[in-house]
């Protein structure tokens, strides 16, 4: 089995490169590449695997571009562009070649075009400022591409904004999908014709049909807690990440993996990853069903990512917490994806927030 290089961002001044060797069950840090402050979210263009983008989650945030060297380290910064606001917590490379970055603390963001095979940012894309229909604070978080539009979850306004390009290819809000009050939609995933939303404030997972744009509605088909049972007194959960890896021959069922973040009194087993299955799809009994709670030893899991299916990497999930000193772990899927076990761990860097397999 091949070894894998994995890039990892965090609240530091570097992006780390890990080497994961499945045969040896080892995970090691092979380099730390200097970046701007707090490269908390990293992303790779879907059409150019030699480039990495890193958002700097700071006041007056920006996005930087890097070349990925053959050894997995990063070049010096190739270009940067301001996100136009404070504390951008998420950035993603779109299929159009643009990079979308949303500013969590200032309720705005930009969709930034690129040139030079993705290395150079356009500097004049307009700001997108989100409405505030449900209160004084907008906290845009994740961006999810869906056809020609992009969805932006707004944790502060309990809504998912729908953005579409105009005749000049500049994105603007065209509609919205409401979420339950005080649920705090954080991250999203789409599988087939279903929209799955992970809500940070209520630590719940919902599923619904994707409403017709721009302002169609659809019924919440299932709304379930992701929190583990019997937590310690003083535990406080805030949902983190949701992943639905595409089915493969070895893992044919599209299980839903969600990370718990316990921001209160810690469980001795660490935070869990809750695994769900959507059952009875298309019937009156369609629902999300809990399959397993897998404890990881981590503290406040924010970042996790499955490996690539092209070379068997989909068997493995890398994850880390944003607090404590438990480092980074790699888990192997078992029972067709219904369970996981830790196969490698590295403590050299106490926390990480996001991963890209290269």
HELIX and SHEET records of a PDB file:
HELIX    1   1 UNK A  116  UNK A  118  5                                   3    
HELIX    2   2 UNK A  309  UNK A  311  5                                   3    
HELIX    3   3 UNK A  313  UNK A  315  5                                   3    
HELIX    4   4 UNK A  335  UNK A  337  5                                   3    
SHEET    1   A 4 UNK A  26  UNK A  34  0                                        
SHEET    2   A 4 UNK A  14  UNK A  21 -1                                        
SHEET    3   A 4 UNK A   3  UNK A   9 -1                                        
SHEET    4   A 4 UNK A 354  UNK A 357 -1                                        
SHEET    1   B 4 UNK A  39  UNK A  43  0                                        
SHEET    2   B 4 UNK A  51  UNK A  56 -1                                        
SHEET    3   B 4 UNK A  62  UNK A  67 -1                                        
SHEET    4   B 4 UNK A  79  UNK A  82 -1                                        
SHEET    1   C 4 UNK A  88  UNK A  93  0                                        
SHEET    2   C 4 UNK A  99  UNK A 103 -1                                        
SHEET    3   C 4 UNK A 108  UNK A 112 -1                                        
SHEET    4   C 4 UNK A 128  UNK A 129 -1                                        
SHEET    1   D 2 UNK A 114  UNK A 115  0                                        
SHEET    2   D 2 UNK A 120  UNK A 121 -1                                        
SHEET    1   E 4 UNK A 140  UNK A 146  0                                        
SHEET    2   E 4 UNK A 149  UNK A 154 -1                                        
SHEET    3   E 4 UNK A 159  UNK A 165 -1                                        
SHEET    4   E 4 UNK A 171  UNK A 178 -1                                        
SHEET    1   F 4 UNK A 185  UNK A 191  0                                        
SHEET    2   F 4 UNK A 194  UNK A 199 -1                                        
SHEET    3   F 4 UNK A 204  UNK A 209 -1                                        
SHEET    4   F 4 UNK A 220  UNK A 225 -1                                        
SHEET    1   G 4 UNK A 242  UNK A 243  0                                        
SHEET    2   G 4 UNK A 256  UNK A 259 -1                                        
SHEET    3   G 4 UNK A 272  UNK A 279 -1                                        
SHEET    4   G 4 UNK A 287  UNK A 295 -1                                        
SHEET    1   H 4 UNK A 299  UNK A 306  0                                        
SHEET    2   H 4 UNK A 316  UNK A 323 -1                                        
SHEET    3   H 4 UNK A 328  UNK A 334 -1                                        
SHEET    4   H 4 UNK A 339  UNK A 346 -1                                        
END                                                                             
